[in-house]
Amino acid sequence: MASSAPIRRFHEHPLFRRVLPFAVLVAAILAIFRIGYDNRDLMVPVRDLDEIRKSGKLRVLLAYDPINYFIYKGAPMGYSYELAERFARHLGVQLEVVPVRDMDSQIPMLRNAKGDLLAHFMTVTATRSRVIDFSIPLDSTSQVLVQRKRDAAENGGLLRDPRQLAGQAVSVREQSAYYNNLREIMVRYGITIDIVPVRGSLTTGELIREVNDGRIRLTVADSNIAVPHRSIYPDLDIGMPLSARQPLGWAVRKNSPKLLKALDAWLEDEKQSGTIRSIHHKYYERQYQFRKVAVDNFYSGKPGAISPYDRIVRANADKAGWDWRLVSSLIYEESQFDPDVVSWAGAVGLMQLMPSTGAMLGVFNLSDPVANIRAGTAYLASLEKEWTEIRDEGTRIKFILASYNVGPGHVRDAQKLAIRYGADPNLWEGNVEKYLELKSEPKFYNDPASDLGYCNGSIPVRYTRNILSRYRIYTLVIPR
């Protein structure tokens, strides 16, 4: 009894009474932060179905993809896009597409309320289900190895057993389910695979194309993505499964239960009506027909061609060091292959050149398709020299295309604005692109860094995206 007296006196001490509530408060705050770290949806404003309807917009996260979301003849199309648009109409709101430029960022973007719905098909996994909620499955898939037949002929045959992956370099995104599955395969079979992480901006479709082009040896894809690409790239083999079948779904934040309930009910109705099956068939199963439609709407009637001017475009694009399909995509964006079109600003012909530009290049009859294409590709070559500081070829092309549309001066302004506001002047997405768009706002076009003042920057940004999206379609359906 005597030994317990000091304890009672300590509990009764005034200092203890002051410290205890503070300690409890600190513990509570730490607990909240631990919960918030694991459930970031609790840290962002709630934007569930009621808030979406009140705003009048459903913000959908989509990545550009030749099957699920792409720009075709200036209009958005794709399996996921069509379904998302139908869902937005069902809710009585407008669809706002929030492009995902980096596949590794799609879940953080959803959780940080950059979008309301992630409409990119994702494999439903236990790890992901802890941080986002999935819809009812729209499909199921298994992971397959993507390899090239001609490589197999040189390396002792096609890989057919996961144990043959020992020592092989397999390129996948580090934040993907493919990466985690490859690690599980290493543990299961006691082997070491050289898993090569690639940047998050590369979609699975683009990685498949890199295998086809011989830039990487192996990658992994969901079978529902790999099958239609095999019809486009017949040299690919996808015959080695790497996982059991897994469900695929869309995703919402943990704090959007009403949206999830509405989505699941709508998906069930669309399944029962056959709508999902019909749209799926359109984009996934009718690949040869889709390829033909994609070409027919762009070209003059000759299989494998884009326009009646292919021969001229090829010859001049080769001189300029450009892929002729990319130049053709630019021509379509400018004139839809109409050699007689004249813009409100006086730009003329297929490549919509100003007479002053033609004169600078020694070309005066811009209504003549041959002269116009010669002058246009020469102008592209001059812009190539303008942007030699941009080392990455893919990034440099974006600077060039934007400059072709709005002039290099505005793009230089956007670079200077990027530097002023702490962005990278040599990167496009989220950096120079962002400040080019912002040049339509007084704060930015009146900034001392903006020498040329106002520019409706959304036009060259959209112009660049449209050309590159159409170019992706061309690369899938038109031989080089």
SENU-734238 format. One line per field, with one value per residue (C-alpha): x, y, z; residue number from 1; residue in three letters. Coordinates in nm, 2 decimals. Layout:
BEGIN
east X | ...
north Y | ...
up Z | ...
pos NUM | ...
code ALA | ...
***
This chain:
BEGIN
east 0.00 | 0.28 | 0.45 | 0.13 | 0.11 | 0.37 | 0.19 | -0.14 | 0.04 | 0.19 | -0.15 | -0.29 | 0.00 | -0.12 | 0.16 | 0.04 | -0.31 | -0.18 | 0.04 | -0.20 | -0.46 | -0.17 | -0.02 | -0.37 | -0.41 | -0.06 | -0.14 | -0.48 | -0.31 | -0.05 | -0.32 | -0.50 | -0.19 | -0.13 | -0.48 | -0.45 | -0.12 | -0.30 | -0.63 | -0.56 | -0.92 | -1.00 | -0.76 | -0.93 | -1.26 | -1.55 | -1.67 | -1.93 | -2.24 | -2.42 | -2.12 | -2.07 | -2.43 | -2.42 | -2.10 | -2.26 | -1.94 | -1.81 | -1.43 | -1.29 | -0.93 | -0.83 | -0.49 | -0.45 | -0.47 | -0.55 | -0.84 | -0.97 | -0.92 | -0.79 | -0.86 | -1.00 | -1.06 | -1.05 | -1.31 | -1.26 | -1.33 | -1.25 | -1.41 | -1.36 | -1.44 | -1.77 | -1.88 | -1.78 | -1.97 | -2.28 | -2.24 | -2.21 | -2.53 | -2.70 | -2.61 | -2.73 | -2.39 | -2.12 | -1.81 | -1.48 | -1.18 | -0.87 | -0.58 | -0.34 | 0.01 | 0.19 | 0.03 | 0.21 | 0.01 | -0.34 | -0.42 | -0.27 | -0.46 | -0.79 | -0.71 | -0.62 | -0.95 | -0.80 | -1.07 | -1.39 | -1.36 | -1.07 | -1.20 | -0.88 | -0.92 | -0.73 | -0.66 | -0.85 | -0.59 | -0.59 | -0.32 | -0.51 | -0.84 | -0.70 | -0.67 | -0.94 | -1.28 | -1.34 | -1.66 | -1.82 | -1.59 | -1.63 | -1.41 | -1.14 | -0.79 | -0.47 | -0.11 | 0.08 | 0.44 | 0.49 | 0.78 | 0.88 | 0.88 | 1.19 | 1.38 | 1.28 | 1.42 | 1.76 | 1.74 | 1.65 | 1.27 | 0.98 | 0.97 | 0.70 | 0.78 | 0.80 | 1.13 | 1.28 | 1.25 | 1.56 | 1.82 | 1.59 | 1.53 | 1.15 | 1.04 | 0.74 | 0.62 | 0.72 | 0.38 | 0.20 | 0.05 | 0.29 | 0.59 | 0.45 | 0.36 | 0.71 | 0.85 | 0.61 | 0.73 | 1.09 | 1.00 | 0.78 | 1.04 | 1.36 | 1.49 | 1.61 | 1.45 | 1.60 | 1.29 | 1.36 | 1.14 | 1.02 | 0.88 | 0.51 | 0.42 | 0.45 | 0.12 | 0.11 | 0.02 | 0.33 | 0.55 | 0.40 | 0.49 | 0.84 | 0.87 | 0.74 | 0.99 | 1.28 | 1.35 | 1.29 | 1.30 | 1.01 | 0.72 | 0.40 | 0.05 | -0.31 | -0.44 | -0.74 | -0.48 | -0.24 | -0.49 | -0.60 | -0.24 | -0.14 | -0.37 | -0.19 | 0.16 | 0.15 | 0.52 | 0.43 | 0.37 | 0.15 | 0.12 | 0.28 | 0.05 | 0.20 | -0.10 | -0.45 | -0.74 | -0.81 | -1.11 | -1.09 | -1.28 | -1.30 | -1.22 | -1.35 | -1.22 | -1.30 | -1.50 | -1.73 | -1.97 | -2.28 | -2.09 | -1.98 | -2.33 | -2.47 | -2.18 | -2.23 | -2.61 | -2.56 | -2.29 | -2.52 | -2.80 | -2.56 | -2.44 | -2.79 | -2.89 | -2.59 | -2.45 | -2.11 | -2.08 | -2.15 | -1.90 | -1.64 | -1.69 | -1.65 | -1.31 | -1.16 | -1.28 | -1.33 | -0.97 | -0.93 | -1.25 | -1.15 | -0.82 | -0.99 | -1.24 | -0.95 | -0.78 | -1.08 | -1.18 | -0.83 | -0.72 | -0.81 | -0.92 | -0.59 | -0.52 | -0.23 | -0.25 | -0.35 | -0.42 | -0.37 | -0.06 | 0.13 | 0.41 | 0.48 | 0.46 | 0.70 | 0.96 | 0.96 | 0.93 | 1.24 | 1.44 | 1.33 | 1.41 | 1.04 | 0.81 | 0.58 | 0.28 | 0.34 | 0.36 | 0.03 | -0.13 | -0.02 | -0.17 | -0.50 | -0.51 | -0.44 | -0.66 | -0.81 | -0.62 | -0.81 | -0.54 | -0.78 | -0.86 | -0.76 | -0.79 | -0.94 | -0.58 | -0.48 | -0.29 | -0.30 | -0.33 | -0.26 | -0.01 | -0.18 | 0.13 | 0.12 | 0.23 | 0.52 | 0.65 | 0.62 | 0.82 | 1.08 | 1.12 | 1.12 | 0.77 | 0.50 | 0.23 | 0.11 | -0.22 | -0.01 | 0.01 | 0.37 | 0.50 | 0.29 | 0.42 | 0.78 | 0.75 | 0.58 | 0.83 | 1.11 | 0.95 | 0.94 | 1.31 | 1.38 | 1.18 | 1.39 | 1.70 | 1.51 | 1.47 | 1.80 | 1.84 | 1.56 | 1.75 | 1.47 | 1.33 | 0.97 | 0.97 | 1.13 | 0.85 | 0.59 | 0.78 | 0.80 | 0.43 | 0.32 | 0.56 | 0.42 | 0.08 | 0.14 | 0.50 | 0.81 | 0.80 | 0.50 | 0.66 | 0.98 | 0.76 | 0.61 | 0.97 | 1.05 | 0.74 | 0.82 | 1.16 | 1.01 | 0.76 | 1.00 | 0.91 | 1.14 | 1.18 | 1.29 | 0.99 | 0.65 | 0.37 | 0.30 | 0.58 | 0.60 | 0.27 | 0.11 | 0.25 | 0.16 | -0.20 | -0.17 | -0.07 | -0.44 | -0.46 | -0.37 | -0.14 | 0.08 | 0.05 | 0.13 | 0.42 | 0.76 | 0.87 | 0.60 | 0.75 | 0.47 | 0.18 | -0.15 | -0.19 | -0.48 | -0.24 | -0.50 | -0.52 | -0.16 | -0.17 | -0.48 | -0.34 | -0.02 | -0.22 | -0.45 | -0.17 | 0.02 | -0.30 | -0.39 | -0.02 | -0.05 | -0.35 | -0.15 | 0.14 | -0.10 | -0.27 | -0.03 | 0.31 | 0.61
north 0.00 | 0.24 | 0.19 | 0.30 | 0.64 | 0.81 | 0.70 | 0.85 | 1.17 | 1.18 | 1.14 | 1.41 | 1.65 | 1.96 | 1.92 | 1.58 | 1.71 | 1.97 | 1.73 | 1.45 | 1.63 | 1.76 | 1.41 | 1.27 | 1.55 | 1.47 | 1.10 | 1.18 | 1.40 | 1.14 | 0.88 | 1.10 | 1.16 | 0.78 | 0.73 | 1.01 | 0.86 | 0.53 | 0.69 | 1.02 | 1.05 | 1.17 | 1.46 | 1.60 | 1.77 | 1.53 | 1.53 | 1.25 | 1.22 | 1.52 | 1.75 | 1.62 | 1.69 | 2.03 | 2.12 | 1.99 | 1.80 | 1.44 | 1.46 | 1.14 | 1.04 | 0.89 | 0.81 | 0.85 | 0.50 | 0.38 | 0.16 | 0.33 | 0.70 | 0.88 | 1.18 | 1.07 | 1.34 | 1.59 | 1.41 | 1.20 | 0.83 | 0.50 | 0.22 | 0.38 | 0.73 | 0.62 | 0.44 | 0.74 | 0.98 | 0.76 | 0.75 | 1.13 | 1.16 | 0.91 | 1.13 | 1.44 | 1.61 | 1.70 | 1.48 | 1.65 | 1.44 | 1.49 | 1.34 | 1.12 | 1.19 | 0.95 | 0.61 | 0.60 | 0.91 | 0.79 | 0.66 | 0.96 | 1.19 | 1.01 | 1.02 | 1.39 | 1.47 | 1.56 | 1.35 | 1.18 | 0.85 | 0.65 | 0.50 | 0.34 | -0.04 | -0.15 | -0.49 | -0.53 | -0.62 | -0.64 | -0.37 | -0.13 | -0.21 | -0.08 | 0.28 | 0.30 | 0.14 | -0.06 | -0.09 | -0.42 | -0.60 | -0.48 | -0.76 | -1.00 | -1.06 | -1.24 | -1.11 | -1.24 | -1.20 | -0.99 | -1.11 | -1.08 | -1.39 | -1.29 | -1.24 | -1.59 | -1.74 | -1.59 | -1.69 | -2.05 | -2.02 | -1.85 | -1.83 | -2.07 | -2.12 | -1.85 | -2.00 | -1.91 | -1.55 | -1.60 | -1.34 | -1.18 | -0.80 | -0.73 | -0.36 | -0.26 | 0.05 | 0.02 | 0.12 | -0.14 | -0.47 | -0.63 | -0.52 | -0.68 | -1.00 | -1.03 | -1.00 | -1.28 | -1.50 | -1.45 | -1.56 | -1.85 | -2.00 | -1.89 | -1.70 | -1.35 | -1.14 | -0.81 | -0.60 | -0.27 | 0.02 | 0.25 | 0.60 | 0.63 | 0.82 | 0.50 | 0.32 | -0.06 | -0.01 | 0.20 | -0.06 | -0.33 | -0.12 | -0.08 | -0.46 | -0.48 | -0.21 | -0.39 | -0.11 | -0.34 | -0.72 | -0.81 | -0.65 | -0.77 | -0.68 | -0.77 | -1.01 | -0.78 | -0.52 | -0.76 | -0.94 | -0.64 | -0.52 | -0.86 | -0.81 | -0.49 | -0.63 | -0.99 | -1.05 | -1.04 | -1.35 | -1.34 | -1.71 | -1.73 | -1.65 | -1.51 | -1.49 | -1.64 | -1.44 | -1.13 | -0.89 | -0.54 | -0.24 | 0.14 | 0.31 | 0.59 | 0.74 | 0.58 | 0.89 | 0.86 | 0.58 | 0.73 | 0.77 | 0.40 | 0.28 | 0.48 | 0.36 | -0.01 | 0.01 | 0.18 | -0.07 | -0.36 | -0.21 | -0.15 | -0.51 | -0.64 | -0.43 | -0.55 | -0.19 | -0.27 | -0.59 | -0.39 | -0.11 | -0.37 | -0.55 | -0.23 | -0.14 | -0.48 | -0.75 | -0.58 | -0.48 | -0.54 | -0.36 | -0.08 | -0.05 | -0.02 | 0.24 | 0.44 | 0.45 | 0.49 | 0.81 | 0.96 | 0.84 | 0.84 | 0.48 | 0.30 | 0.04 | 0.15 | 0.51 | 0.83 | 1.08 | 1.14 | 1.33 | 1.04 | 1.02 | 1.39 | 1.39 | 1.09 | 1.25 | 1.58 | 1.44 | 1.22 | 1.53 | 1.70 | 1.38 | 1.34 | 1.05 | 1.11 | 0.99 | 1.26 | 1.52 | 1.38 | 1.41 | 1.78 | 1.83 | 1.68 | 1.91 | 2.21 | 2.15 | 1.80 | 1.75 | 2.03 | 2.21 | 2.51 | 2.61 | 2.96 | 3.05 | 3.38 | 3.49 | 3.42 | 3.09 | 2.89 | 2.53 | 2.19 | 2.30 | 2.63 | 2.86 | 3.23 | 3.40 | 3.57 | 3.23 | 3.09 | 3.39 | 3.35 | 2.99 | 3.09 | 2.94 | 3.17 | 2.94 | 2.79 | 2.66 | 2.40 | 2.09 | 2.00 | 2.35 | 2.38 | 2.05 | 2.14 | 2.47 | 2.33 | 2.05 | 2.31 | 2.52 | 2.22 | 2.16 | 2.53 | 2.48 | 2.17 | 2.40 | 2.64 | 2.38 | 2.19 | 2.27 | 2.02 | 1.70 | 1.45 | 1.39 | 1.33 | 1.64 | 1.85 | 1.75 | 1.90 | 2.23 | 2.22 | 2.15 | 2.42 | 2.66 | 2.56 | 2.66 | 2.97 | 3.07 | 3.00 | 3.34 | 3.25 | 2.91 | 3.10 | 3.32 | 3.01 | 2.89 | 3.21 | 3.20 | 2.84 | 2.96 | 3.25 | 3.03 | 2.75 | 2.50 | 2.32 | 2.52 | 2.20 | 1.98 | 2.01 | 1.84 | 2.03 | 2.28 | 2.48 | 2.35 | 2.48 | 2.83 | 2.84 | 2.79 | 3.05 | 3.31 | 3.38 | 3.52 | 3.88 | 3.78 | 3.59 | 3.77 | 4.10 | 3.94 | 4.10 | 3.75 | 3.74 | 3.95 | 3.88 | 3.93 | 3.76 | 3.42 | 3.18 | 2.91 | 2.64 | 2.63 | 2.53 | 2.29 | 2.12 | 2.13 | 1.95 | 1.68 | 1.62 | 1.57 | 1.33 | 1.14 | 1.10 | 1.01 | 0.72 | 0.59 | 0.62 | 0.43 | 0.14 | 0.12 | 0.25 | 0.10 | 0.33
up 0.00 | 0.09 | -0.25 | -0.44 | -0.26 | -0.48 | -0.79 | -0.66 | -0.58 | -0.93 | -1.10 | -0.88 | -0.95 | -1.14 | -1.40 | -1.49 | -1.54 | -1.78 | -1.97 | -2.01 | -2.24 | -2.45 | -2.49 | -2.58 | -2.84 | -2.99 | -3.01 | -3.18 | -3.44 | -3.51 | -3.55 | -3.79 | -4.00 | -4.01 | -4.13 | -4.38 | -4.51 | -4.59 | -4.69 | -4.86 | -4.98 | -4.62 | -4.68 | -4.99 | -5.03 | -5.08 | -5.44 | -5.46 | -5.68 | -5.53 | -5.58 | -5.94 | -6.03 | -5.87 | -6.07 | -6.39 | -6.49 | -6.45 | -6.46 | -6.61 | -6.61 | -6.94 | -7.10 | -7.48 | -7.63 | -7.98 | -7.85 | -7.53 | -7.60 | -7.90 | -8.13 | -8.47 | -8.73 | -8.45 | -8.24 | -7.93 | -7.97 | -7.80 | -7.59 | -7.25 | -7.39 | -7.54 | -7.22 | -7.00 | -7.23 | -7.20 | -6.82 | -6.80 | -7.01 | -6.78 | -6.48 | -6.66 | -6.66 | -6.92 | -6.96 | -6.89 | -6.99 | -6.77 | -6.97 | -6.79 | -6.92 | -6.68 | -6.61 | -6.28 | -6.17 | -6.25 | -5.90 | -5.72 | -5.96 | -5.86 | -5.49 | -5.50 | -5.67 | -6.01 | -6.15 | -6.03 | -6.22 | -6.35 | -6.67 | -6.77 | -6.73 | -6.43 | -6.29 | -5.96 | -5.70 | -5.32 | -5.30 | -5.51 | -5.34 | -5.02 | -5.16 | -5.43 | -5.49 | -5.81 | -6.01 | -6.08 | -6.34 | -6.70 | -6.82 | -6.71 | -6.84 | -6.78 | -6.81 | -7.11 | -7.23 | -7.54 | -7.76 | -8.12 | -8.34 | -8.54 | -8.21 | -8.11 | -8.43 | -8.34 | -7.97 | -7.97 | -8.00 | -7.83 | -7.45 | -7.32 | -6.95 | -6.69 | -6.57 | -6.91 | -6.80 | -6.58 | -6.68 | -6.94 | -6.96 | -6.93 | -6.96 | -6.76 | -6.56 | -6.20 | -6.07 | -6.28 | -6.18 | -6.43 | -6.22 | -5.91 | -6.09 | -6.23 | -5.87 | -5.76 | -6.04 | -5.93 | -5.58 | -5.70 | -5.93 | -5.75 | -6.05 | -6.12 | -6.39 | -6.51 | -6.46 | -6.65 | -6.52 | -6.79 | -6.76 | -6.66 | -6.97 | -7.18 | -7.21 | -7.25 | -7.61 | -7.67 | -7.50 | -7.73 | -8.03 | -7.89 | -7.88 | -8.24 | -8.35 | -8.18 | -7.93 | -7.63 | -7.62 | -7.39 | -7.21 | -7.03 | -7.12 | -7.03 | -7.29 | -7.37 | -7.48 | -7.64 | -7.86 | -8.07 | -8.10 | -8.23 | -8.53 | -8.60 | -8.54 | -8.68 | -8.58 | -8.21 | -8.00 | -7.69 | -7.63 | -7.29 | -7.00 | -6.68 | -6.45 | -6.39 | -6.52 | -6.31 | -6.31 | -6.48 | -6.36 | -6.34 | -6.01 | -5.78 | -5.46 | -5.13 | -5.03 | -5.34 | -5.24 | -5.41 | -5.74 | -5.71 | -5.64 | -5.94 | -6.16 | -6.07 | -6.13 | -6.47 | -6.57 | -6.48 | -6.70 | -6.99 | -6.96 | -6.96 | -7.26 | -7.47 | -7.51 | -7.34 | -7.56 | -7.87 | -7.79 | -7.69 | -8.02 | -8.21 | -8.06 | -7.96 | -8.18 | -8.52 | -8.55 | -8.92 | -8.99 | -8.75 | -8.92 | -9.26 | -9.13 | -8.97 | -9.31 | -9.54 | -9.37 | -9.43 | -9.77 | -10.13 | -10.17 | -10.22 | -9.95 | -9.72 | -9.83 | -9.64 | -9.92 | -10.29 | -10.20 | -10.03 | -10.29 | -10.27 | -9.89 | -9.87 | -10.09 | -9.91 | -9.56 | -9.63 | -9.72 | -9.40 | -9.19 | -9.08 | -9.08 | -9.37 | -9.17 | -8.91 | -9.19 | -9.33 | -8.99 | -8.98 | -9.33 | -9.22 | -8.92 | -9.14 | -9.44 | -9.44 | -9.77 | -9.95 | -10.17 | -10.23 | -9.88 | -9.76 | -9.39 | -9.25 | -9.19 | -9.55 | -9.50 | -9.82 | -9.94 | -9.79 | -9.53 | -9.47 | -9.53 | -9.52 | -9.84 | -9.65 | -9.53 | -9.89 | -10.02 | -9.75 | -9.88 | -10.25 | -10.31 | -10.45 | -10.59 | -10.27 | -10.42 | -10.61 | -10.39 | -10.49 | -10.42 | -10.10 | -9.96 | -10.06 | -9.88 | -9.57 | -9.51 | -9.57 | -9.30 | -9.07 | -9.13 | -9.04 | -8.71 | -8.64 | -8.64 | -8.42 | -8.14 | -8.15 | -7.78 | -7.70 | -7.70 | -7.67 | -8.02 | -7.90 | -7.70 | -7.97 | -8.21 | -7.98 | -7.97 | -8.35 | -8.40 | -8.16 | -8.34 | -8.68 | -8.55 | -8.36 | -8.44 | -8.24 | -8.06 | -7.85 | -7.76 | -7.66 | -7.44 | -7.28 | -7.21 | -7.04 | -6.83 | -6.74 | -6.61 | -6.42 | -6.24 | -6.16 | -6.44 | -6.69 | -7.02 | -7.20 | -7.11 | -7.28 | -7.07 | -6.75 | -6.82 | -7.15 | -7.26 | -6.94 | -6.99 | -7.35 | -7.25 | -6.98 | -7.23 | -7.28 | -6.93 | -6.85 | -6.56 | -6.80 | -7.13 | -6.95 | -6.77 | -6.87 | -6.98 | -7.24 | -7.53 | -7.78 | -7.54 | -7.58 | -7.74 | -7.73 | -7.63 | -7.60 | -7.98 | -8.04 | -7.74 | -7.88 | -8.23 | -8.12 | -7.93 | -8.22 | -8.47 | -8.24 | -8.16 | -8.52 | -8.60 | -8.35 | -8.54 | -8.87 | -8.72 | -8.63 | -8.97 | -9.23 | -9.31 | -9.29
pos 1 | 2 | 3 | 4 | 5 | 6 | 7 | 8 | 9 | 10 | 11 | 12 | 13 | 14 | 15 | 16 | 17 | 18 | 19 | 20 | 21 | 22 | 23 | 24 | 25 | 26 | 27 | 28 | 29 | 30 | 31 | 32 | 33 | 34 | 35 | 36 | 37 | 38 | 39 | 40 | 41 | 42 | 43 | 44 | 45 | 46 | 47 | 48 | 49 | 50 | 51 | 52 | 53 | 54 | 55 | 56 | 57 | 58 | 59 | 60 | 61 | 62 | 63 | 64 | 65 | 66 | 67 | 68 | 69 | 70 | 71 | 72 | 73 | 74 | 75 | 76 | 77 | 78 | 79 | 80 | 81 | 82 | 83 | 84 | 85 | 86 | 87 | 88 | 89 | 90 | 91 | 92 | 93 | 94 | 95 | 96 | 97 | 98 | 99 | 100 | 101 | 102 | 103 | 104 | 105 | 106 | 107 | 108 | 109 | 110 | 111 | 112 | 113 | 114 | 115 | 116 | 117 | 118 | 119 | 120 | 121 | 122 | 123 | 124 | 125 | 126 | 127 | 128 | 129 | 130 | 131 | 132 | 133 | 134 | 135 | 136 | 137 | 138 | 139 | 140 | 141 | 142 | 143 | 144 | 145 | 146 | 147 | 148 | 149 | 150 | 151 | 152 | 153 | 154 | 155 | 156 | 157 | 158 | 159 | 160 | 161 | 162 | 163 | 164 | 165 | 166 | 167 | 168 | 169 | 170 | 171 | 172 | 173 | 174 | 175 | 176 | 177 | 178 | 179 | 180 | 181 | 182 | 183 | 184 | 185 | 186 | 187 | 188 | 189 | 190 | 191 | 192 | 193 | 194 | 195 | 196 | 197 | 198 | 199 | 200 | 201 | 202 | 203 | 204 | 205 | 206 | 207 | 208 | 209 | 210 | 211 | 212 | 213 | 214 | 215 | 216 | 217 | 218 | 219 | 220 | 221 | 222 | 223 | 224 | 225 | 226 | 227 | 228 | 229 | 230 | 231 | 232 | 233 | 234 | 235 | 236 | 237 | 238 | 239 | 240 | 241 | 242 | 243 | 244 | 245 | 246 | 247 | 248 | 249 | 250 | 251 | 252 | 253 | 254 | 255 | 256 | 257 | 258 | 259 | 260 | 261 | 262 | 263 | 264 | 265 | 266 | 267 | 268 | 269 | 270 | 271 | 272 | 273 | 274 | 275 | 276 | 277 | 278 | 279 | 280 | 281 | 282 | 283 | 284 | 285 | 286 | 287 | 288 | 289 | 290 | 291 | 292 | 293 | 294 | 295 | 296 | 297 | 298 | 299 | 300 | 301 | 302 | 303 | 304 | 305 | 306 | 307 | 308 | 309 | 310 | 311 | 312 | 313 | 314 | 315 | 316 | 317 | 318 | 319 | 320 | 321 | 322 | 323 | 324 | 325 | 326 | 327 | 328 | 329 | 330 | 331 | 332 | 333 | 334 | 335 | 336 | 337 | 338 | 339 | 340 | 341 | 342 | 343 | 344 | 345 | 346 | 347 | 348 | 349 | 350 | 351 | 352 | 353 | 354 | 355 | 356 | 357 | 358 | 359 | 360 | 361 | 362 | 363 | 364 | 365 | 366 | 367 | 368 | 369 | 370 | 371 | 372 | 373 | 374 | 375 | 376 | 377 | 378 | 379 | 380 | 381 | 382 | 383 | 384 | 385 | 386 | 387 | 388 | 389 | 390 | 391 | 392 | 393 | 394 | 395 | 396 | 397 | 398 | 399 | 400 | 401 | 402 | 403 | 404 | 405 | 406 | 407 | 408 | 409 | 410 | 411 | 412 | 413 | 414 | 415 | 416 | 417 | 418 | 419 | 420 | 421 | 422 | 423 | 424 | 425 | 426 | 427 | 428 | 429 | 430 | 431 | 432 | 433 | 434 | 435 | 436 | 437 | 438 | 439 | 440 | 441 | 442 | 443 | 444 | 445 | 446 | 447 | 448 | 449 | 450 | 451 | 452 | 453 | 454 | 455 | 456 | 457 | 458 | 459 | 460 | 461 | 462 | 463 | 464 | 465 | 466 | 467 | 468 | 469 | 470 | 471 | 472 | 473 | 474 | 475 | 476 | 477 | 478 | 479 | 480
code MET | ALA | SER | SER | ALA | PRO | ILE | ARG | ARG | PHE | HIS | GLU | HIS | PRO | LEU | PHE | ARG | ARG | VAL | LEU | PRO | PHE | ALA | VAL | LEU | VAL | ALA | ALA | ILE | LEU | ALA | ILE | PHE | ARG | ILE | GLY | TYR | ASP | ASN | ARG | ASP | LEU | MET | VAL | PRO | VAL | ARG | ASP | LEU | ASP | GLU | ILE | ARG | LYS | SER | GLY | LYS | LEU | ARG | VAL | LEU | LEU | ALA | TYR | ASP | PRO | ILE | ASN | TYR | PHE | ILE | TYR | LYS | GLY | ALA | PRO | MET | GLY | TYR | SER | TYR | GLU | LEU | ALA | GLU | ARG | PHE | ALA | ARG | HIS | LEU | GLY | VAL | GLN | LEU | GLU | VAL | VAL | PRO | VAL | ARG | ASP | MET | ASP | SER | GLN | ILE | PRO | MET | LEU | ARG | ASN | ALA | LYS | GLY | ASP | LEU | LEU | ALA | HIS | PHE | MET | THR | VAL | THR | ALA | THR | ARG | SER | ARG | VAL | ILE | ASP | PHE | SER | ILE | PRO | LEU | ASP | SER | THR | SER | GLN | VAL | LEU | VAL | GLN | ARG | LYS | ARG | ASP | ALA | ALA | GLU | ASN | GLY | GLY | LEU | LEU | ARG | ASP | PRO | ARG | GLN | LEU | ALA | GLY | GLN | ALA | VAL | SER | VAL | ARG | GLU | GLN | SER | ALA | TYR | TYR | ASN | ASN | LEU | ARG | GLU | ILE | MET | VAL | ARG | TYR | GLY | ILE | THR | ILE | ASP | ILE | VAL | PRO | VAL | ARG | GLY | SER | LEU | THR | THR | GLY | GLU | LEU | ILE | ARG | GLU | VAL | ASN | ASP | GLY | ARG | ILE | ARG | LEU | THR | VAL | ALA | ASP | SER | ASN | ILE | ALA | VAL | PRO | HIS | ARG | SER | ILE | TYR | PRO | ASP | LEU | ASP | ILE | GLY | MET | PRO | LEU | SER | ALA | ARG | GLN | PRO | LEU | GLY | TRP | ALA | VAL | ARG | LYS | ASN | SER | PRO | LYS | LEU | LEU | LYS | ALA | LEU | ASP | ALA | TRP | LEU | GLU | ASP | GLU | LYS | GLN | SER | GLY | THR | ILE | ARG | SER | ILE | HIS | HIS | LYS | TYR | TYR | GLU | ARG | GLN | TYR | GLN | PHE | ARG | LYS | VAL | ALA | VAL | ASP | ASN | PHE | TYR | SER | GLY | LYS | PRO | GLY | ALA | ILE | SER | PRO | TYR | ASP | ARG | ILE | VAL | ARG | ALA | ASN | ALA | ASP | LYS | ALA | GLY | TRP | ASP | TRP | ARG | LEU | VAL | SER | SER | LEU | ILE | TYR | GLU | GLU | SER | GLN | PHE | ASP | PRO | ASP | VAL | VAL | SER | TRP | ALA | GLY | ALA | VAL | GLY | LEU | MET | GLN | LEU | MET | PRO | SER | THR | GLY | ALA | MET | LEU | GLY | VAL | PHE | ASN | LEU | SER | ASP | PRO | VAL | ALA | ASN | ILE | ARG | ALA | GLY | THR | ALA | TYR | LEU | ALA | SER | LEU | GLU | LYS | GLU | TRP | THR | GLU | ILE | ARG | ASP | GLU | GLY | THR | ARG | ILE | LYS | PHE | ILE | LEU | ALA | SER | TYR | ASN | VAL | GLY | PRO | GLY | HIS | VAL | ARG | ASP | ALA | GLN | LYS | LEU | ALA | ILE | ARG | TYR | GLY | ALA | ASP | PRO | ASN | LEU | TRP | GLU | GLY | ASN | VAL | GLU | LYS | TYR | LEU | GLU | LEU | LYS | SER | GLU | PRO | LYS | PHE | TYR | ASN | ASP | PRO | ALA | SER | ASP | LEU | GLY | TYR | CYS | ASN | GLY | SER | ILE | PRO | VAL | ARG | TYR | THR | ARG | ASN | ILE | LEU | SER | ARG | TYR | ARG | ILE | TYR | THR | LEU | VAL | ILE | PRO | ARG
***
